Amino acid sequence: MLKISILDTPNYRRLMVEGKLIGPWASELASVWREAATELNGRELVVDVKGLTVITEDGENVLLELMKEGARFRSSGVFTKQVLKRLARKIRRNVQEEKK
């Protein structure tokens, strides 16, 4: 199960993602993120992944796609921080390889 809640403030819109980021729910996160990004009105969009308990390869692929599109993330705990760090390194490696 995946739960995506939206918290709006004057300065930012936060997508709070909780549960299991797997299969079809991963693509749902991408869809919700894109929709939320269209209605920012100058605010920052942050994806809060502190509540994730499982991230499959499909989930990682969506997070990687969102990173490439400029998504900002908020996390805590070893699990989500490590996943985000690994994905960020992957992006940096790809950028460096493209420059060669």
C-alpha positions as a LaTeX table, in Angstrom:
\begin{tabular}{lrrr}
\hline
Residue & $x$ (\AA) & $y$ (\AA) & $z$ (\AA) \\
\hline
Met1 & 0.00 & 0.00 & 0.00 \\
Leu2 & 1.16 & 3.52 & $-0.79$ \\
Lys3 & $-0.19$ & 6.73 & 0.67 \\
Ile4 & 0.59 & 10.12 & $-0.86$ \\
Ser5 & $-0.54$ & 13.19 & 1.09 \\
Ile6 & $-0.12$ & 16.77 & $-0.06$ \\
Leu7 & 0.75 & 19.51 & 2.41 \\
Asp8 & 0.47 & 23.07 & 1.08 \\
Thr9 & 2.04 & 26.09 & 2.75 \\
Pro10 & 2.73 & 29.58 & 1.38 \\
Asn11 & 6.37 & 28.60 & 0.68 \\
Tyr12 & 6.22 & 24.98 & $-0.45$ \\
Arg13 & 4.12 & 22.02 & $-1.46$ \\
Arg14 & 5.19 & 18.75 & 0.13 \\
Leu15 & 4.26 & 15.29 & $-1.11$ \\
Met16 & 4.45 & 12.95 & 1.86 \\
Val17 & 4.96 & 9.41 & 0.61 \\
Glu18 & 4.35 & 6.52 & 3.00 \\
Gly19 & 4.33 & 2.74 & 2.66 \\
Lys20 & 5.63 & 0.60 & $-0.18$ \\
Leu21 & 6.92 & 2.21 & $-3.38$ \\
Ile22 & 6.41 & $-0.76$ & $-5.70$ \\
Gly23 & 5.17 & $-1.50$ & $-9.23$ \\
Pro24 & 2.05 & 0.44 & $-10.21$ \\
Trp25 & 2.26 & 2.67 & $-7.13$ \\
Ala26 & 5.63 & 3.93 & $-8.32$ \\
Ser27 & 4.08 & 5.28 & $-11.50$ \\
Glu28 & 1.31 & 6.83 & $-9.39$ \\
Leu29 & 3.95 & 8.83 & $-7.49$ \\
Ala30 & 5.36 & 10.15 & $-10.78$ \\
Ser31 & 1.87 & 11.14 & $-11.90$ \\
Val32 & 1.04 & 12.91 & $-8.62$ \\
Trp33 & 4.43 & 14.71 & $-8.66$ \\
Arg34 & 3.88 & 16.01 & $-12.20$ \\
Glu35 & 0.38 & 17.18 & $-11.35$ \\
Ala36 & 1.59 & 18.88 & $-8.15$ \\
Ala37 & 4.41 & 20.59 & $-10.06$ \\
Thr38 & 1.93 & 22.34 & $-12.36$ \\
Glu39 & 0.24 & 24.19 & $-9.51$ \\
Leu40 & 3.19 & 25.57 & $-7.54$ \\
Asn41 & 2.74 & 29.30 & $-8.15$ \\
Gly42 & 6.38 & 29.99 & $-7.24$ \\
Arg43 & 6.53 & 27.58 & $-4.30$ \\
Glu44 & 9.09 & 24.81 & $-3.85$ \\
Leu45 & 8.01 & 21.18 & $-4.39$ \\
Val46 & 9.46 & 18.65 & $-1.96$ \\
Val47 & 8.97 & 14.88 & $-1.95$ \\
Asp48 & 9.08 & 13.61 & 1.65 \\
Val49 & 10.07 & 9.92 & 1.60 \\
Lys50 & 10.59 & 9.49 & 5.35 \\
Gly51 & 7.58 & 7.18 & 5.55 \\
Leu52 & 8.69 & 4.69 & 2.91 \\
Thr53 & 9.24 & 1.15 & 4.16 \\
Val54 & 9.95 & $-0.65$ & 0.86 \\
Ile55 & 11.38 & 0.61 & $-2.43$ \\
Thr56 & 11.57 & $-1.86$ & $-5.31$ \\
Glu57 & 13.51 & $-1.37$ & $-8.55$ \\
Asp58 & 10.39 & 0.21 & $-10.09$ \\
Gly59 & 10.26 & 2.64 & $-7.18$ \\
Glu60 & 13.94 & 3.47 & $-7.51$ \\
Asn61 & 13.48 & 4.12 & $-11.23$ \\
Val62 & 10.69 & 6.61 & $-10.52$ \\
Leu63 & 12.75 & 8.35 & $-7.82$ \\
Leu64 & 15.67 & 8.52 & $-10.26$ \\
Glu65 & 13.40 & 10.01 & $-12.94$ \\
Leu66 & 12.08 & 12.60 & $-10.49$ \\
Met67 & 15.65 & 13.50 & $-9.45$ \\
Lys68 & 16.56 & 14.04 & $-13.08$ \\
Glu69 & 13.55 & 16.34 & $-13.44$ \\
Gly70 & 14.71 & 18.40 & $-10.46$ \\
Ala71 & 12.66 & 17.00 & $-7.59$ \\
Arg72 & 13.86 & 17.85 & $-4.10$ \\
Phe73 & 13.66 & 15.16 & $-1.46$ \\
Arg74 & 13.36 & 15.03 & 2.30 \\
Ser75 & 14.29 & 11.85 & 4.11 \\
Ser76 & 15.37 & 10.43 & 7.43 \\
Gly77 & 16.62 & 7.08 & 8.53 \\
Val78 & 19.31 & 4.94 & 7.01 \\
Phe79 & 17.15 & 3.18 & 4.43 \\
Thr80 & 15.75 & 6.13 & 2.50 \\
Lys81 & 18.91 & 8.21 & 2.82 \\
Gln82 & 21.02 & 5.40 & 1.37 \\
Val83 & 18.62 & 4.85 & $-1.54$ \\
Leu84 & 18.63 & 8.57 & $-2.39$ \\
Lys85 & 22.45 & 8.81 & $-2.09$ \\
Arg86 & 22.91 & 5.82 & $-4.39$ \\
Leu87 & 20.55 & 7.29 & $-6.97$ \\
Ala88 & 22.28 & 10.69 & $-6.80$ \\
Arg89 & 25.66 & 9.00 & $-7.39$ \\
Lys90 & 24.18 & 7.19 & $-10.38$ \\
Ile91 & 23.07 & 10.52 & $-11.88$ \\
Arg92 & 26.51 & 12.08 & $-11.29$ \\
Arg93 & 28.23 & 9.11 & $-12.97$ \\
Asn94 & 25.93 & 9.37 & $-15.98$ \\
Val95 & 26.59 & 13.12 & $-16.29$ \\
Gln96 & 30.36 & 12.57 & $-16.07$ \\
Glu97 & 30.21 & 9.83 & $-18.71$ \\
Glu98 & 28.22 & 12.09 & $-21.04$ \\
Lys99 & 30.90 & 14.80 & $-20.75$ \\
Lys100 & 33.61 & 12.41 & $-21.97$ \\
\hline
\end{tabular}
